[in-house]
């Protein structure tokens, strides 16, 4: 009741069953937002709240474009943070997942291997929403580098019991070159298939 008076249980009795088997949350751990910067104790408390509200899965993403390589001090700190978040989620019974983007790349990626982002060609009317560091998977060296980077990320999380690996074509990313276009049904699939096989190995 208004004004306090303590906790008073309601009269309802019965069983409430969620309508969907997967009730997941995605923590966008980048751009220095809450998930990126909040104390881990607050994140863990929020995870407990989510579980009590009926969520049963959590996905995170290691956003590569923030870093020069996986060996950067800040990249290593983020990997440790993500591992702590995922471990806390799994400890309270949530399934865990990892998101990777099709052709995302590190800051300072090789310019000659980068994806085409300018619109006005190959069916694209606008520039592609990219950080302009992404790589083209139809350039053999770019393809190999993308797979090497995915392997490094999977190795960093290899001991965690993932239920889901998401290989995503967007929000940023893609390539508008003639060999990759249209990205979602062409270039993306070229790089997504081997990444899926790699994820299953891990």
PEURBEL-V672098 format. One record per residue. N is the residue number from 1. RES is the residue in one small letter. SS is DSSP state (@ for helix, = for strand, . for the rest). D_FIRST is the distance of its C-alpha to the first C-alpha in Angstrom with 2 decimals. Layout:
BEGIN
n = <N & N>
res = <RES & RES>
ss = <SS & SS>
d_first = <D_FIRST & D_FIRST>
END
This chain:
BEGIN
n = <1 & 2 & 3 & 4 & 5 & 6 & 7 & 8 & 9 & 10 & 11 & 12 & 13 & 14 & 15 & 16 & 17 & 18 & 19 & 20 & 21 & 22 & 23 & 24 & 25 & 26 & 27 & 28 & 29 & 30 & 31 & 32 & 33 & 34 & 35 & 36 & 37 & 38 & 39 & 40 & 41 & 42 & 43 & 44 & 45 & 46 & 47 & 48 & 49 & 50 & 51 & 52 & 53 & 54 & 55 & 56 & 57 & 58 & 59 & 60 & 61 & 62 & 63 & 64 & 65 & 66 & 67 & 68 & 69 & 70 & 71 & 72 & 73 & 74 & 75 & 76 & 77 & 78 & 79 & 80 & 81 & 82 & 83 & 84 & 85 & 86 & 87 & 88 & 89 & 90 & 91 & 92 & 93 & 94 & 95 & 96 & 97 & 98 & 99 & 100 & 101 & 102 & 103 & 104 & 105 & 106 & 107 & 108 & 109 & 110 & 111 & 112 & 113 & 114 & 115 & 116 & 117 & 118 & 119 & 120 & 121 & 122 & 123 & 124 & 125 & 126 & 127 & 128 & 129 & 130 & 131 & 132 & 133 & 134 & 135 & 136 & 137 & 138 & 139 & 140 & 141 & 142 & 143 & 144 & 145 & 146 & 147 & 148 & 149 & 150 & 151 & 152 & 153 & 154 & 155 & 156 & 157 & 158 & 159 & 160 & 161 & 162 & 163 & 164 & 165 & 166 & 167 & 168 & 169 & 170 & 171 & 172 & 173 & 174 & 175 & 176 & 177 & 178 & 179 & 180 & 181 & 182 & 183 & 184 & 185 & 186 & 187 & 188 & 189 & 190 & 191 & 192 & 193 & 194 & 195 & 196 & 197 & 198 & 199 & 200 & 201 & 202>
res = <x & x & x & x & x & x & x & x & x & x & x & x & x & x & x & x & x & x & x & x & x & x & x & x & x & x & x & x & x & x & x & x & x & x & x & x & x & x & x & x & x & x & x & x & x & x & x & x & x & x & x & x & x & x & x & x & x & x & x & x & x & x & x & x & x & x & x & x & x & x & x & x & x & x & x & x & x & x & x & x & x & x & x & x & x & x & x & x & x & x & x & x & x & x & x & x & x & x & x & x & x & x & x & x & x & x & x & x & x & x & x & x & x & x & x & x & x & x & x & x & x & x & x & x & x & x & x & x & x & x & x & x & x & x & x & x & x & x & x & x & x & x & x & x & x & x & x & x & x & x & x & x & x & x & x & x & x & x & x & x & x & x & x & x & x & x & x & x & x & x & x & x & x & x & x & x & x & x & x & x & x & x & x & x & x & x & x & x & x & x & x & x & x & x & x & x & x & x & x & x & x & x>
ss = <. & . & . & . & . & . & . & . & . & . & . & . & . & . & . & . & . & . & . & . & . & . & . & = & = & = & = & . & . & . & . & . & . & @ & @ & @ & @ & . & . & @ & @ & @ & @ & @ & @ & @ & @ & @ & @ & @ & @ & @ & . & . & . & . & = & = & = & = & = & . & . & @ & @ & @ & . & . & . & . & . & . & @ & @ & @ & @ & @ & @ & @ & @ & @ & @ & @ & @ & @ & @ & @ & @ & @ & @ & @ & . & . & . & = & = & = & = & = & = & = & . & . & . & . & . & . & . & . & . & @ & @ & @ & = & . & . & . & . & . & . & = & . & . & = & . & . & . & . & . & . & . & . & . & . & = & . & . & . & . & @ & @ & @ & @ & @ & @ & @ & @ & @ & @ & @ & @ & @ & @ & @ & @ & @ & . & . & . & . & . & . & . & = & = & = & = & = & . & . & . & . & . & . & . & . & . & . & . & . & . & . & @ & @ & @ & . & @ & @ & @ & @ & @ & @ & @ & @ & @ & @ & @ & @ & @ & @ & @ & .>
d_first = <0.00 & 3.78 & 6.34 & 6.15 & 6.74 & 8.21 & 8.61 & 8.22 & 11.07 & 11.50 & 14.39 & 16.75 & 19.88 & 22.91 & 24.68 & 24.06 & 27.32 & 27.97 & 30.36 & 32.66 & 34.46 & 34.46 & 31.28 & 32.63 & 31.92 & 34.71 & 34.62 & 36.99 & 38.28 & 40.55 & 41.01 & 39.26 & 35.74 & 32.70 & 34.08 & 37.46 & 36.58 & 33.21 & 33.49 & 33.80 & 30.98 & 28.56 & 30.18 & 29.85 & 26.13 & 25.78 & 27.97 & 25.72 & 22.73 & 25.03 & 26.06 & 22.55 & 21.98 & 25.18 & 27.94 & 31.13 & 33.76 & 34.54 & 37.56 & 39.03 & 42.12 & 44.75 & 45.65 & 49.33 & 50.19 & 48.62 & 51.38 & 55.16 & 55.21 & 53.26 & 54.98 & 53.53 & 51.57 & 48.50 & 48.86 & 49.02 & 45.93 & 44.05 & 45.36 & 44.12 & 40.67 & 40.54 & 41.75 & 39.03 & 36.30 & 37.87 & 38.35 & 34.72 & 33.67 & 36.17 & 35.19 & 31.68 & 33.20 & 33.36 & 36.65 & 38.32 & 40.50 & 42.84 & 43.67 & 47.19 & 48.74 & 52.10 & 54.25 & 52.12 & 54.15 & 54.14 & 54.80 & 58.57 & 59.37 & 63.06 & 63.65 & 66.33 & 63.94 & 61.09 & 59.75 & 60.66 & 57.82 & 59.67 & 59.19 & 61.95 & 63.55 & 63.34 & 60.93 & 58.43 & 57.93 & 55.67 & 55.62 & 53.68 & 50.41 & 51.70 & 51.97 & 55.72 & 56.14 & 55.65 & 58.72 & 60.69 & 60.92 & 64.18 & 65.85 & 66.93 & 66.23 & 62.82 & 62.03 & 63.09 & 61.16 & 57.94 & 58.36 & 59.14 & 55.98 & 53.84 & 55.49 & 54.65 & 50.96 & 50.95 & 52.80 & 50.17 & 47.52 & 49.89 & 48.33 & 44.80 & 43.98 & 43.29 & 42.23 & 42.85 & 45.28 & 44.89 & 48.06 & 47.09 & 49.46 & 47.30 & 45.39 & 48.26 & 51.46 & 54.15 & 57.78 & 59.56 & 63.10 & 65.29 & 65.05 & 61.22 & 60.39 & 58.27 & 56.12 & 53.41 & 56.01 & 58.85 & 58.72 & 55.23 & 56.36 & 59.43 & 57.36 & 54.34 & 56.45 & 57.94 & 54.61 & 53.07 & 56.02 & 55.63 & 51.91 & 52.73 & 55.30 & 52.73>
END
